[in-house]
């Protein structure tokens, strides 16, 4: 769980630690900030007003601006750090509503926190919190939910020799563009197969649920796990925390049998590539290849991607058309139309991408 916390923070995905009082959630966040040598600002919602997050209206030079609180100014001045929203379930609904832009966009009043400011929260279950409130679905959907474990033996070792700090490998090895593109393509391929799981709004309970936003968070977490060489257990915990246990179980089971080739390797040898027969695998491969080619932005990679699409068009014209539509609109400077495009002329014309 400490590794999952570290991966989520490194990926810039807001994370919420759930657990009973006194189980070490706050200590873990403090230890992470100390290990990174980052400033830490602790904000407790129960003793704050909505204006502490939405900004306090102030008249200045004939206009009204929303002035942020002192903690936001300190994070802006530092340029990086952790914003720790502690005791989140003690925040009343009006305060939770004011937190929405802070959690997702890191906007406080009229000030935007730097990109290197990351959001972590902690909460007790409402029945264990002081005057507890359920999390509203919009706030819950902005967070990755991790259930903080209590293991008596680990606590005994921690009391004897000290509690371990969260690992920092995710910060030392951020995901490459290719890994991010491949993760997004994988999630997209799953939703192509299971479109009903794109959105299932949770009625209550304050936990994660599937939405386009939470699936995007899951993709970012997948890329961060791959870059940090995190274990499958860490990935499972993070995906479940983002989209909920039911959707995560289906996705992870599907992912286990996917066995996709590396899109970078495919682009290095497009002539030797064989398109998978399964439609979801073909979709995932072509989407990741196009994403990598667009990210690279050079003529050579763009040409290699067209060769892959041309081969795919022979057996999977519908999937190839979708990939071609994306790639055709992102032509890099100096790139010429490759010979492989000639094989796609009927498909591209049918898709409205060619005239005449």
C-alpha positions as CSV (number, residue, x, y, z in Angstrom):
1,X,0.0,0.0,0.0
2,X,2.9,2.4,0.6
3,X,4.2,1.6,-2.9
4,X,0.7,2.3,-4.3
5,X,0.6,5.6,-2.5
6,X,4.0,6.5,-3.9
7,X,3.0,5.6,-7.5
8,X,-0.2,7.5,-7.3
9,X,1.5,10.7,-6.1
10,X,4.3,10.4,-8.7
11,X,1.7,10.1,-11.4
12,X,0.0,13.2,-10.2
13,X,-3.3,11.4,-9.5
14,X,-5.0,12.6,-6.3
15,X,-5.2,9.8,-3.8
16,X,-7.3,9.2,-0.7
17,X,-6.2,6.9,2.1
18,X,-9.1,5.2,4.0
19,X,-8.7,3.8,7.4
20,X,-9.7,3.8,11.1
21,X,-8.3,6.5,13.3
22,X,-4.7,6.0,14.5
23,X,-3.6,3.6,11.8
24,X,-0.7,5.6,10.5
25,X,-2.2,7.3,7.4
26,X,-0.9,10.7,8.3
27,X,2.5,9.3,9.3
28,X,2.9,7.7,5.9
29,X,2.1,11.0,4.1
30,X,4.6,12.9,6.4
31,X,7.2,10.2,5.7
32,X,6.7,10.5,2.0
33,X,7.1,14.3,2.1
34,X,10.3,14.0,4.2
35,X,11.8,11.4,1.9
36,X,11.2,13.6,-1.1
37,X,12.3,16.7,0.8
38,X,9.1,18.4,-0.2
39,X,7.1,20.9,1.8
40,X,3.9,19.6,3.3
41,X,0.7,21.6,3.9
42,X,-1.9,19.9,6.1
43,X,-5.5,21.2,5.7
44,X,-8.4,19.8,7.7
45,X,-11.8,20.4,6.1
46,X,-13.8,20.3,9.4
47,X,-12.2,23.5,10.6
48,X,-12.3,25.3,7.2
49,X,-14.9,27.3,5.4
50,X,-15.7,26.9,1.7
51,X,-13.9,30.2,1.1
52,X,-10.7,28.6,2.3
53,X,-10.8,26.5,-1.0
54,X,-12.9,28.6,-3.3
55,X,-11.2,31.9,-2.3
56,X,-12.3,34.8,-0.2
57,X,-13.9,37.7,-2.3
58,X,-11.7,40.8,-2.0
59,X,-12.3,44.1,-3.7
60,X,-9.1,45.3,-5.5
61,X,-8.9,48.2,-7.9
62,X,-12.6,48.2,-8.6
63,X,-12.8,44.5,-9.3
64,X,-13.6,41.5,-7.1
65,X,-11.0,38.7,-6.9
66,X,-11.0,35.4,-5.0
67,X,-8.0,35.6,-2.6
68,X,-6.5,32.2,-1.7
69,X,-5.5,31.3,1.9
70,X,-2.0,31.4,3.3
71,X,-1.3,27.6,2.7
72,X,-1.9,28.1,-1.0
73,X,0.5,31.0,-1.1
74,X,3.2,28.9,0.6
75,X,2.8,26.1,-2.0
76,X,2.9,28.6,-4.9
77,X,6.1,30.1,-3.5
78,X,7.7,26.7,-3.0
79,X,6.8,25.6,-6.5
80,X,6.2,22.0,-5.4
81,X,5.0,20.0,-2.5
82,X,2.2,17.9,-1.0
83,X,-1.2,19.3,-0.2
84,X,-2.6,16.9,2.5
85,X,-6.4,17.1,3.0
86,X,-6.7,15.3,6.3
87,X,-9.9,14.1,7.9
88,X,-11.8,14.4,4.6
89,X,-15.0,12.8,5.8
90,X,-15.4,15.5,8.6
91,X,-15.8,18.2,5.9
92,X,-19.4,19.1,5.4
93,X,-21.0,19.0,1.9
94,X,-20.4,22.8,1.3
95,X,-16.7,22.4,2.0
96,X,-16.5,19.3,-0.2
97,X,-18.0,21.2,-3.0
98,X,-15.5,23.9,-2.7
99,X,-12.7,21.3,-2.8
100,X,-13.6,20.0,-6.2
101,X,-11.4,22.3,-8.3
102,X,-8.6,22.1,-5.7
103,X,-8.4,18.3,-6.0
104,X,-8.7,18.0,-9.7
105,X,-7.2,21.2,-11.2
106,X,-5.3,22.4,-8.1
107,X,-7.0,25.8,-8.4
108,X,-7.5,27.7,-5.1
109,X,-9.5,30.9,-5.5
110,X,-7.9,32.8,-8.4
111,X,-4.6,31.1,-8.0
112,X,-3.5,27.8,-9.7
113,X,-1.1,25.7,-7.7
114,X,2.1,24.6,-9.6
115,X,2.0,21.3,-11.5
116,X,4.5,19.8,-9.0
117,X,2.0,20.2,-6.1
118,X,0.3,16.9,-5.6
119,X,-2.8,16.2,-3.6
120,X,-3.1,13.5,-1.0
121,X,-6.1,13.0,1.3
122,X,-7.0,10.8,4.3
123,X,-10.3,9.9,5.8
124,X,-11.9,7.7,8.4
125,X,-15.1,5.8,7.5
126,X,-18.0,8.2,8.2
127,X,-19.3,6.0,11.0
128,X,-15.8,6.3,12.7
129,X,-15.3,10.0,12.0
130,X,-16.1,12.9,14.3
131,X,-19.5,14.1,12.9
132,X,-18.7,12.2,9.7
133,X,-20.1,12.8,6.2
134,X,-20.2,10.6,3.2
135,X,-18.1,11.8,0.3
136,X,-20.2,13.2,-2.6
137,X,-19.8,11.3,-5.9
138,X,-18.1,14.2,-7.7
139,X,-15.4,14.4,-5.1
140,X,-15.0,10.6,-4.8
141,X,-14.6,10.3,-8.5
142,X,-11.7,12.7,-8.5
143,X,-9.6,10.5,-6.2
144,X,-8.0,7.1,-6.2
145,X,-9.2,5.2,-3.1
146,X,-6.7,3.1,-1.1
147,X,-7.7,1.2,2.0
148,X,-5.0,1.5,4.6
149,X,-4.1,-1.9,6.1
150,X,-3.5,-2.8,9.7
151,X,-1.1,-5.7,10.2
152,X,-0.2,-6.4,13.8
153,X,3.2,-7.9,13.0
154,X,4.2,-4.9,10.8
155,X,3.1,-2.6,13.5
156,X,5.3,-4.5,16.0
157,X,8.3,-4.3,13.7
158,X,7.7,-0.6,13.1
159,X,7.5,0.1,16.8
160,X,10.7,-1.9,17.4
161,X,12.9,-0.6,14.5
162,X,10.9,2.2,12.9
163,X,8.3,2.3,10.2
164,X,9.5,2.1,6.5
165,X,9.1,5.2,4.3
166,X,7.2,4.8,1.0
167,X,9.5,3.7,-1.8
168,X,10.6,6.4,-4.3
169,X,11.3,4.3,-7.4
170,X,8.2,5.8,-9.1
171,X,9.7,9.2,-8.7
172,X,13.1,8.1,-10.0
173,X,11.7,6.4,-13.1
174,X,8.8,8.4,-14.5
175,X,6.9,6.8,-17.4
176,X,8.1,7.4,-21.0
177,X,5.8,8.8,-23.6
178,X,5.6,5.4,-25.2
179,X,4.5,3.8,-21.9
180,X,1.8,6.4,-21.4
181,X,0.5,6.0,-25.0
182,X,0.4,2.2,-24.6
183,X,-1.5,2.4,-21.3
184,X,-4.1,4.7,-22.8
185,X,-4.5,2.5,-25.8
186,X,-5.0,-0.6,-23.6
187,X,-7.7,1.1,-21.5
188,X,-9.3,2.3,-24.8
189,X,-9.3,-1.2,-26.2
190,X,-11.0,-2.6,-23.0
191,X,-13.7,0.1,-23.2
192,X,-14.2,-0.8,-26.9
193,X,-15.1,-4.3,-25.7
194,X,-17.0,-3.2,-22.6
195,X,-18.5,0.2,-23.4
196,X,-21.1,-0.2,-20.6
197,X,-18.3,0.2,-18.1
198,X,-17.3,3.7,-19.4
199,X,-19.7,5.3,-16.9
200,X,-21.4,3.8,-13.9
201,X,-22.2,6.5,-11.4
202,X,-22.0,5.4,-7.8
203,X,-25.1,6.0,-5.7
204,X,-23.2,6.5,-2.5
205,X,-20.5,5.2,-0.3
206,X,-17.8,7.6,-1.3
207,X,-15.6,5.2,-3.2
208,X,-14.2,5.0,-6.7
209,X,-16.5,4.4,-9.7
210,X,-16.0,4.1,-13.5
211,X,-16.1,7.3,-15.5
212,X,-14.1,8.7,-18.4
213,X,-12.0,10.7,-15.8
214,X,-11.3,7.7,-13.6
215,X,-10.4,5.5,-16.5
216,X,-7.9,8.2,-17.6
217,X,-6.5,8.1,-14.1
218,X,-6.2,4.3,-14.3
219,X,-4.2,4.6,-17.6
220,X,-1.8,7.1,-15.9
221,X,-1.4,4.8,-13.0
222,X,-0.7,1.8,-15.3
223,X,2.0,3.7,-17.1
224,X,3.6,4.8,-13.7
225,X,3.5,1.2,-12.5
226,X,5.2,-0.1,-15.6
227,X,7.9,2.5,-15.4
228,X,8.5,1.8,-11.7
229,X,8.4,-1.9,-12.2
230,X,5.7,-2.2,-9.6
231,X,4.1,-5.5,-8.7
232,X,0.8,-6.7,-10.2
233,X,-0.7,-6.3,-6.7
234,X,0.1,-2.6,-6.7
235,X,-1.5,-2.2,-10.1
236,X,-4.6,-4.0,-9.0
237,X,-4.9,-1.9,-5.9
238,X,-4.6,1.3,-7.9
239,X,-7.0,0.4,-10.7
240,X,-9.6,-0.7,-8.2
241,X,-9.1,2.5,-6.3
242,X,-9.7,4.5,-9.4
243,X,-12.7,2.8,-11.1
244,X,-14.1,0.6,-8.3
245,X,-13.6,-3.1,-7.6
246,X,-16.2,-4.5,-10.1
247,X,-14.9,-2.7,-13.1
248,X,-11.3,-3.3,-12.1
249,X,-11.8,-7.0,-11.7
250,X,-13.1,-7.2,-15.3
251,X,-10.4,-5.0,-16.7
252,X,-7.5,-6.8,-14.9
253,X,-8.9,-10.2,-15.9
254,X,-9.1,-9.1,-19.5
255,X,-5.6,-7.5,-19.3
256,X,-4.1,-10.8,-18.0
257,X,-4.9,-12.5,-21.3
258,X,-4.2,-9.6,-23.6
259,X,-0.4,-10.1,-24.2
260,X,0.3,-7.1,-26.4
261,X,3.5,-6.5,-28.3
262,X,5.6,-3.5,-27.5
263,X,4.5,-0.6,-29.9
264,X,8.0,0.7,-30.1
265,X,9.3,-2.7,-31.3
266,X,6.5,-2.9,-33.8
267,X,7.5,0.5,-35.2
268,X,11.1,-0.6,-35.5
269,X,10.1,-3.5,-37.6
270,X,6.7,-2.8,-39.3
271,X,7.4,-5.3,-42.0
272,X,7.8,-8.2,-39.5
273,X,4.7,-7.3,-37.6
274,X,1.7,-9.6,-37.6
275,X,-1.7,-8.2,-36.5
276,X,-3.4,-10.2,-33.7
277,X,-6.6,-11.9,-34.8
278,X,-8.6,-10.9,-31.7
279,X,-10.4,-7.6,-32.4
280,X,-9.7,-6.1,-29.0
281,X,-6.0,-6.9,-29.3
282,X,-5.8,-5.5,-32.8
283,X,-7.5,-2.3,-31.6
284,X,-5.1,-2.0,-28.7
285,X,-2.0,-2.6,-30.8
286,X,-2.9,-0.1,-33.6
287,X,-4.1,2.6,-31.1
288,X,-0.8,2.3,-29.1
289,X,1.3,2.4,-32.4
290,X,-0.5,5.5,-33.6
291,X,-0.2,7.2,-30.1
292,X,3.6,6.5,-30.1
293,X,4.0,7.8,-33.7
294,X,2.1,11.0,-32.9
295,X,4.1,11.5,-29.7
296,X,7.4,11.0,-31.6
297,X,6.4,13.6,-34.2
298,X,9.1,12.6,-36.8
299,X,8.6,11.5,-40.4
300,X,10.4,8.2,-40.0
301,X,8.1,7.0,-37.2
302,X,5.0,8.4,-39.0
303,X,5.9,6.4,-42.1
304,X,6.5,3.2,-40.0
305,X,3.0,3.6,-38.5
306,X,1.4,3.8,-41.9
307,X,3.1,0.6,-42.9
308,X,1.6,-1.1,-39.8
309,X,-1.8,0.3,-40.6
310,X,-1.5,-0.8,-44.3
311,X,-0.9,-4.4,-43.1
312,X,-3.7,-4.2,-40.7
313,X,-6.1,-3.0,-43.4
314,X,-6.0,-6.4,-45.1
315,X,-7.6,-8.3,-42.2
316,X,-9.2,-5.6,-40.0
317,X,-10.3,-2.7,-42.2
318,X,-12.6,-1.1,-39.6
319,X,-9.8,-0.9,-37.0
320,X,-7.3,0.3,-39.6
321,X,-9.7,3.1,-40.6
322,X,-9.9,4.4,-37.0
323,X,-6.1,4.4,-36.7
324,X,-5.7,6.0,-40.1
325,X,-8.1,8.8,-39.2
326,X,-6.0,9.7,-36.2
327,X,-2.7,9.4,-37.9
328,X,-3.7,11.4,-41.0
329,X,-4.5,14.5,-39.0
330,X,-1.1,14.6,-37.3
331,X,1.3,14.7,-40.2
332,X,4.8,15.9,-39.0
333,X,6.6,18.7,-40.8
334,X,8.6,17.4,-43.8
335,X,6.9,14.1,-43.9
336,X,5.8,12.7,-47.3
337,X,2.8,10.5,-48.0
338,X,4.3,7.0,-47.8
339,X,3.9,4.4,-50.5
340,X,2.0,2.3,-47.9
341,X,-0.8,4.8,-48.0
342,X,-1.7,3.7,-51.5
343,X,-3.0,0.4,-50.1
344,X,-5.3,2.4,-47.8
345,X,-6.9,4.6,-50.5
346,X,-10.3,2.9,-50.6
347,X,-10.5,2.8,-46.8
348,X,-9.5,6.4,-46.4
349,X,-11.9,7.6,-49.1
350,X,-14.7,5.7,-47.4
351,X,-13.8,7.3,-44.1
352,X,-13.9,10.8,-45.8
353,X,-10.2,11.4,-45.4
354,X,-9.5,11.6,-49.2
355,X,-11.2,13.6,-51.9
356,X,-11.5,12.5,-55.5
